[in-house]
Amino acid sequence: MDELAPERVEVPSGSRVKVDYTNPDQPVLAVKVQEIFGWNQTPTLAGVGLLLHLLSPAQRPVAVTADLASFWQTGWSQVRADLRGRYPKHAWPEDPTTVAAHRGTHRNAQR
């Protein structure tokens, strides 16, 4: 059962983030956006795509998407602009699919 509906999913930063199965037809993964840098596609569990609730460094929602590839191409630039102003100590790459995921600030991203 844990393989089909795991309690947690490992994200590119190495964190294991809890999956919300309140709606089993659309499981939700709420994760800080920097922790999924490097992901190009929305992850799936048992063939079902996760609904991603992308969070700021303060764990506040900044975007919701079921299509991560499209979000990186069309929505990321606006979210990035907003976050860069609010969280200047954090890394906000123009293309998050080509950088390593991390937790924390610029200093952590460079390690």
VEXRODO-332478 format. One record per residue: x, y, z of N, C-alpha, C in turn. Coordinates in steps of 0.05 Angstrom, whole numbers. Atoms other than C-alpha are relative to their C-alpha. Layout:
nX = X&nY = Y&nZ = Z&caX = X&caY = Y&caZ = Z&cX = X&cY = Y&cZ = Z
...
//
This chain:
nX = 16&nY = -24&nZ = 0&caX = 0&caY = 0&caZ = 0&cX = 17&cY = 25&cZ = 0
nX = -17&nY = -24&nZ = -2&caX = 57&caY = 48&caZ = 17&cX = 12&cY = 7&cZ = -27
nX = -11&nY = -6&nZ = 27&caX = 83&caY = 41&caZ = -55&cX = -20&cY = 15&cZ = -17
nX = 21&nY = -13&nZ = 16&caX = 16&caY = 62&caZ = -85&cX = -8&cY = 27&cZ = 12
nX = 8&nY = -25&nZ = -13&caX = -1&caY = 116&caZ = -34&cX = 19&cY = 5&cZ = 23
nX = -19&nY = -5&nZ = -22&caX = 62&caY = 134&caZ = 5&cX = -9&cY = 24&cZ = 17
nX = 6&nY = -22&nZ = -18&caX = 55&caY = 178&caZ = 66&cX = 16&cY = 25&cZ = -8
nX = -18&nY = -22&nZ = 7&caX = 113&caY = 221&caZ = 42&cX = 13&cY = -5&cZ = -27
nX = -14&nY = 1&nZ = 26&caX = 148&caY = 237&caZ = -24&cX = 26&cY = 14&cZ = 4
nX = -26&nY = -13&nZ = 0&caX = 222&caY = 252&caZ = -30&cX = 1&cY = 20&cZ = -23
nX = -2&nY = -21&nZ = 21&caX = 232&caY = 318&caZ = -67&cX = 30&cY = 4&cZ = -6
nX = -28&nY = -3&nZ = 8&caX = 297&caY = 339&caZ = -102&cX = 19&cY = 11&cZ = 21
nX = -17&nY = -11&nZ = -21&caX = 323&caY = 376&caZ = -41&cX = 9&cY = -22&cZ = 20
nX = -5&nY = 21&nZ = -19&caX = 323&caY = 310&caZ = -3&cX = -20&cY = -2&cZ = 22
nX = 21&nY = 0&nZ = -20&caX = 265&caY = 328&caZ = 42&cX = -21&cY = -21&cZ = -7
nX = 22&nY = 18&nZ = 4&caX = 210&caY = 278&caZ = 51&cX = -26&cY = 15&cZ = 9
nX = 23&nY = -17&nZ = -4&caX = 145&caY = 317&caZ = 45&cX = -26&cY = -17&cZ = 1
nX = 24&nY = 15&nZ = -3&caX = 78&caY = 291&caZ = 69&cX = -20&cY = 6&cZ = -22
nX = 20&nY = -3&nZ = 21&caX = 24&caY = 279&caZ = 17&cX = -28&cY = 1&cZ = 14
nX = 27&nY = -3&nZ = -11&caX = -48&caY = 301&caZ = 33&cX = -19&cY = -15&cZ = -18
nX = 18&nY = 16&nZ = 15&caX = -98&caY = 249&caZ = 11&cX = -29&cY = 6&cZ = 6
nX = 28&nY = -8&nZ = -6&caX = -161&caY = 287&caZ = 33&cX = -18&cY = -5&cZ = -24
nX = 15&nY = 7&nZ = 24&caX = -184&caY = 281&caZ = -39&cX = 17&cY = -21&cZ = -14
nX = -16&nY = 22&nZ = 12&caX = -158&caY = 213&caZ = -63&cX = 3&cY = 2&cZ = -30
nX = -2&nY = -3&nZ = 30&caX = -171&caY = 232&caZ = -136&cX = 21&cY = 20&cZ = -7
nX = -20&nY = -21&nZ = 5&caX = -123&caY = 290&caZ = -130&cX = 17&cY = 5&cZ = 25
nX = -17&nY = -4&nZ = -24&caX = -69&caY = 281&caZ = -76&cX = 15&cY = 26&cZ = -3
nX = -13&nY = -26&nZ = -1&caX = -35&caY = 346&caZ = -55&cX = 27&cY = -3&cZ = 13
nX = -27&nY = -2&nZ = -11&caX = 39&caY = 358&caZ = -43&cX = 5&cY = 30&cZ = 4
nX = -6&nY = -28&nZ = -6&caX = 51&caY = 425&caZ = -7&cX = 30&cY = 1&cZ = 7
nX = -29&nY = 0&nZ = -3&caX = 125&caY = 441&caZ = -14&cX = 11&cY = 27&cZ = -7
nX = -13&nY = -25&nZ = 6&caX = 171&caY = 501&caZ = -14&cX = 11&cY = -2&cZ = -29
nX = -6&nY = 1&nZ = 28&caX = 184&caY = 519&caZ = -86&cX = 30&cY = -6&cZ = -5
nX = -29&nY = 5&nZ = 4&caX = 261&caY = 518&caZ = -78&cX = 7&cY = -30&cZ = 3
nX = -6&nY = 29&nZ = -4&caX = 257&caY = 445&caZ = -57&cX = -7&cY = -17&cZ = -24
nX = 6&nY = 16&nZ = 24&caX = 230&caY = 424&caZ = -125&cX = 15&cY = 10&cZ = -24
nX = -17&nY = -8&nZ = 23&caX = 280&caY = 461&caZ = -169&cX = 12&cY = -26&cZ = -11
nX = -11&nY = 24&nZ = 14&caX = 304&caY = 410&caZ = -220&cX = -22&cY = -19&cZ = -10
nX = 23&nY = 16&nZ = 10&caX = 236&caY = 376&caZ = -228&cX = -10&cY = 13&cZ = -25
nX = 11&nY = -11&nZ = 25&caX = 212&caY = 384&caZ = -299&cX = -29&cY = -7&cZ = -4
nX = 28&nY = 9&nZ = 3&caX = 146&caY = 347&caZ = -294&cX = -13&cY = -4&cZ = 27
nX = 15&nY = 5&nZ = -25&caX = 92&caY = 339&caZ = -242&cX = 4&cY = -29&cZ = 8
nX = -3&nY = 28&nZ = -9&caX = 106&caY = 276&caZ = -201&cX = -27&cY = -14&cZ = 1
nX = 24&nY = 16&nZ = -1&caX = 55&caY = 220&caZ = -201&cX = 3&cY = -21&cZ = 21
nX = 1&nY = 23&nZ = -18&caX = 34&caY = 167&caZ = -151&cX = -21&cY = -18&cZ = -11
nX = 18&nY = 20&nZ = 11&caX = 3&caY = 104&caZ = -179&cX = -15&cY = 11&cZ = -25
nX = 11&nY = -11&nZ = 25&caX = -9&caY = 141&caZ = -245&cX = -17&cY = 25&cZ = 3
nX = 16&nY = -24&nZ = -5&caX = -44&caY = 200&caZ = -212&cX = 19&cY = 23&cZ = 5
nX = -18&nY = -23&nZ = -4&caX = -10&caY = 268&caZ = -218&cX = -7&cY = 14&cZ = 26
nX = 4&nY = -15&nZ = -25&caX = 0&caY = 306&caZ = -153&cX = -8&cY = 29&cZ = -7
nX = 6&nY = -29&nZ = 1&caX = -31&caY = 375&caZ = -144&cX = 21&cY = 13&cZ = 18
nX = -21&nY = -13&nZ = -15&caX = 28&caY = 418&caZ = -123&cX = -9&cY = 27&cZ = 11
nX = 4&nY = -25&nZ = -13&caX = 17&caY = 473&caZ = -73&cX = 28&cY = 11&cZ = 6
nX = -27&nY = -11&nZ = -2&caX = 81&caY = 514&caZ = -81&cX = 0&cY = 22&cZ = 21
nX = -1&nY = -18&nZ = -24&caX = 101&caY = 551&caZ = -18&cX = 24&cY = 18&cZ = -1
nX = -22&nY = -19&nZ = -4&caX = 145&caY = 611&caZ = -3&cX = 18&cY = -10&cZ = 22
nX = -17&nY = 8&nZ = -22&caX = 203&caY = 606&caZ = 45&cX = -14&cY = 1&cZ = 28
nX = 15&nY = -3&nZ = -25&caX = 153&caY = 627&caZ = 99&cX = -23&cY = -20&cZ = 1
nX = 21&nY = 21&nZ = 2&caX = 109&caY = 567&caZ = 80&cX = -27&cY = 11&cZ = -7
nX = 25&nY = -11&nZ = 9&caX = 56&caY = 612&caZ = 50&cX = -4&cY = -8&cZ = -29
nX = 5&nY = 8&nZ = 28&caX = 22&caY = 589&caZ = -15&cX = 6&cY = 23&cZ = -20
nX = -5&nY = -20&nZ = 21&caX = 47&caY = 625&caZ = -77&cX = -11&cY = -9&cZ = -27
nX = 12&nY = 10&nZ = 25&caX = 19&caY = 580&caZ = -132&cX = -10&cY = -29&cZ = 5
nX = 11&nY = 27&nZ = 0&caX = -21&caY = 517&caZ = -144&cX = 0&cY = -10&cZ = -29
nX = -1&nY = 10&nZ = 28&caX = -9&caY = 473&caZ = -205&cX = -1&cY = -30&cZ = 0
nX = 0&nY = 28&nZ = 6&caX = -22&caY = 405&caZ = -232&cX = 17&cY = -6&cZ = -24
nX = -17&nY = 2&nZ = 24&caX = 23&caY = 419&caZ = -292&cX = 26&cY = 16&cZ = 5
nX = -25&nY = -14&nZ = -8&caX = 93&caY = 436&caZ = -267&cX = 15&cY = 11&cZ = -24
nX = -14&nY = -9&nZ = 24&caX = 124&caY = 441&caZ = -336&cX = -12&cY = 26&cZ = -11
nX = 13&nY = -25&nZ = 9&caX = 73&caY = 493&caZ = -357&cX = 4&cY = 23&cZ = 20
nX = -5&nY = -20&nZ = -21&caX = 81&caY = 530&caZ = -291&cX = 28&cY = 13&cZ = -4
nX = -27&nY = -10&nZ = 3&caX = 156&caY = 536&caZ = -301&cX = 2&cY = 19&cZ = -24
nX = -2&nY = -16&nZ = 25&caX = 146&caY = 564&caZ = -371&cX = -18&cY = 26&cZ = 1
nX = 18&nY = -23&nZ = 2&caX = 87&caY = 611&caZ = -359&cX = -5&cY = 15&cZ = 26
nX = 7&nY = -13&nZ = -25&caX = 75&caY = 625&caZ = -286&cX = 24&cY = 8&cZ = 18
nX = -23&nY = -4&nZ = -17&caX = 144&caY = 623&caZ = -255&cX = 11&cY = 28&cZ = 0
nX = -12&nY = -27&nZ = 1&caX = 168&caY = 691&caZ = -279&cX = -14&cY = 20&cZ = 19
nX = 15&nY = -18&nZ = -18&caX = 113&caY = 728&caZ = -241&cX = 4&cY = -8&cZ = 29
nX = -4&nY = 9&nZ = -28&caX = 120&caY = 685&caZ = -178&cX = 29&cY = 7&cZ = 8
nX = -28&nY = -6&nZ = -6&caX = 196&caY = 694&caZ = -182&cX = 3&cY = 30&cZ = 6
nX = -2&nY = -29&nZ = -4&caX = 189&caY = 770&caZ = -187&cX = -11&cY = 7&cZ = 28
nX = 12&nY = -6&nZ = -27&caX = 144&caY = 772&caZ = -125&cX = 18&cY = -10&cZ = 22
nX = -17&nY = 12&nZ = -21&caX = 189&caY = 725&caZ = -85&cX = 27&cY = 14&cZ = 3
nX = -27&nY = -13&nZ = -1&caX = 254&caY = 760&caZ = -103&cX = -1&cY = 25&cZ = 17
nX = 3&nY = -24&nZ = -16&caX = 228&caY = 824&caZ = -72&cX = -5&cY = -6&cZ = 30
nX = 6&nY = 7&nZ = -28&caX = 202&caY = 791&caZ = -8&cX = 22&cY = -16&cZ = 14
nX = -20&nY = 18&nZ = -11&caX = 258&caY = 741&caZ = 2&cX = 27&cY = 3&cZ = -15
nX = -25&nY = -5&nZ = 15&caX = 323&caY = 771&caZ = -25&cX = 23&cY = -18&cZ = 7
nX = -22&nY = 17&nZ = -8&caX = 368&caY = 723&caZ = 13&cX = -2&cY = -28&cZ = -13
nX = 5&nY = 26&nZ = 12&caX = 339&caY = 664&caZ = -26&cX = 7&cY = 1&cZ = -30
nX = -6&nY = 2&nZ = 28&caX = 358&caY = 640&caZ = -95&cX = -26&cY = -3&cZ = -16
nX = 24&nY = 1&nZ = 18&caX = 306&caY = 652&caZ = -150&cX = 10&cY = -1&cZ = -29
nX = -11&nY = 2&nZ = 27&caX = 335&caY = 626&caZ = -215&cX = -21&cY = 5&cZ = -22
nX = 18&nY = -4&nZ = 22&caX = 306&caY = 645&caZ = -282&cX = -11&cY = -26&cZ = -11
nX = 9&nY = 26&nZ = 9&caX = 303&caY = 572&caZ = -302&cX = 4&cY = -20&cZ = 23
nX = -3&nY = 18&nZ = -23&caX = 290&caY = 529&caZ = -240&cX = 3&cY = -29&cZ = -7
nX = -3&nY = 28&nZ = 7&caX = 293&caY = 465&caZ = -280&cX = 29&cY = -8&cZ = -4
nX = -28&nY = 6&nZ = 6&caX = 368&caY = 471&caZ = -290&cX = 18&cY = 4&cZ = 25
nX = -16&nY = -4&nZ = -24&caX = 390&caY = 485&caZ = -218&cX = -7&cY = -21&cZ = 21
nX = 5&nY = 20&nZ = -21&caX = 396&caY = 440&caZ = -158&cX = -19&cY = 11&cZ = 21
nX = 18&nY = -7&nZ = -21&caX = 341&caY = 441&caZ = -107&cX = 15&cY = 4&cZ = 27
nX = -13&nY = -4&nZ = -25&caX = 358&caY = 465&caZ = -37&cX = -21&cY = 9&cZ = 21
nX = 16&nY = -11&nZ = -22&caX = 330&caY = 485&caZ = 30&cX = 15&cY = 25&cZ = 10
nX = -13&nY = -23&nZ = -12&caX = 343&caY = 554&caZ = 57&cX = 8&cY = 22&cZ = -19
nX = -8&nY = -24&nZ = 14&caX = 380&caY = 615&caZ = 31&cX = 21&cY = -5&cZ = -22
nX = -22&nY = 1&nZ = 20&caX = 432&caY = 630&caZ = -23&cX = 24&cY = -17&cZ = 11
nX = -23&nY = 14&nZ = -12&caX = 485&caY = 604&caZ = 25&cX = -3&cY = -30&cZ = -2
nX = 5&nY = 28&nZ = 2&caX = 452&caY = 536&caZ = 27&cX = 0&cY = -10&cZ = -29
nX = 1&nY = 8&nZ = 29&caX = 442&caY = 535&caZ = -49&cX = 28&cY = -3&cZ = -11
nX = -27&nY = 1&nZ = 11&caX = 517&caY = 544&caZ = -60&cX = 16&cY = -22&cZ = 12
nX = -15&nY = 22&nZ = -12&caX = 538&caY = 485&caZ = -17&cX = -1&cY = -25&cZ = -17
//
